[in-house]
Amino acid sequence: MPAHPFEPVHPSVFYALVLLNLLFVTGAWCLASPTYRAAVAMAAVSFAWFMWNGPIEGRVLVSISVNHGFTESDILSIVGVAIAASTFVRTRERRRYEE
């Protein structure tokens, strides 16, 4: 038995996990049915993830300053933007082919 009762998790962790799930869902949407709307949503969620992933960032990979750096979870933002760009190109090529 632990000596101390369990401490509640801060709500910001929950919000970061919801945003992470949204990142995965929009990524699946982009890969399953590429549209411009999916690409824009993926880019927006990737940006939001980059800005608000603080509670579950992970280790710092590259330190920019004492208080700022590039972390493990920031890689997901780069992957998200790459998927959004790929979706945009795939949609453009498909529309060009259909015309």
C-alpha positions in Angstrom: 0.0 0.0 0.0 1.3 3.4 -0.9 1.9 5.8 2.0 0.4 8.7 0.1 -2.9 8.7 -1.7 -2.8 9.0 -5.5 -2.5 12.6 -6.7 -4.8 13.6 -9.5 -3.3 14.3 -12.9 -3.3 17.9 -14.1 -6.0 18.6 -16.7 -3.4 19.8 -19.2 -2.2 16.2 -19.6 -5.7 15.2 -20.6 -5.9 18.0 -23.1 -2.6 17.1 -24.6 -3.7 13.5 -25.0 -6.9 14.5 -26.7 -4.8 16.6 -29.1 -2.5 13.7 -29.7 -5.5 11.5 -30.6 -6.8 14.2 -32.9 -3.4 14.2 -34.6 -3.6 10.5 -35.2 -7.2 10.7 -36.4 -6.5 13.5 -38.9 -3.4 11.6 -40.1 -5.6 8.5 -40.8 -8.1 10.7 -42.5 -5.4 12.2 -44.8 -4.1 8.8 -45.7 -7.5 7.1 -46.2 -9.2 9.8 -48.3 -6.9 12.6 -49.4 -8.7 15.9 -49.8 -7.7 19.5 -49.4 -9.9 19.7 -46.3 -8.0 16.8 -44.7 -4.7 18.4 -45.6 -5.7 21.7 -44.0 -7.0 19.9 -40.9 -3.8 17.9 -40.6 -1.6 21.0 -40.9 -3.7 22.9 -38.3 -3.6 20.0 -35.8 0.1 19.6 -36.4 0.7 23.2 -35.6 -1.5 23.0 -32.5 0.4 19.9 -31.4 3.7 21.8 -31.8 2.4 24.6 -29.6 0.5 22.7 -26.9 2.2 19.4 -26.4 4.0 20.6 -23.2 2.8 18.1 -20.6 3.9 15.1 -22.6 6.9 16.4 -24.5 9.6 13.9 -23.8 13.3 14.4 -23.8 15.0 17.5 -25.4 16.8 16.5 -28.6 18.2 19.9 -29.6 18.5 22.7 -27.2 17.9 26.2 -28.6 18.2 28.1 -25.4 18.0 27.3 -21.7 14.2 27.4 -21.7 13.5 26.2 -25.3 14.4 23.2 -27.4 13.2 20.6 -29.9 11.7 17.6 -28.1 10.7 14.0 -29.1 7.1 14.8 -29.5 7.8 17.8 -31.8 8.8 15.1 -34.4 5.1 14.3 -34.7 4.5 17.8 -35.9 7.0 17.4 -38.6 5.5 14.1 -39.6 2.1 15.7 -39.6 3.1 18.5 -41.9 4.7 16.0 -44.2 1.5 14.0 -44.3 -0.5 17.1 -45.0 1.9 18.1 -47.8 1.7 14.6 -49.3 -2.1 14.7 -49.1 -2.2 18.1 -50.8 0.0 16.8 -53.7 -2.0 13.6 -54.0 -5.3 15.5 -54.2 -3.9 17.9 -56.7 -2.6 15.1 -58.9 -5.9 13.2 -58.6 -7.9 16.2 -59.6 -5.6 16.9 -62.5 -5.9 13.4 -63.7 -9.7 13.4 -63.4 -10.0 16.6 -65.6 
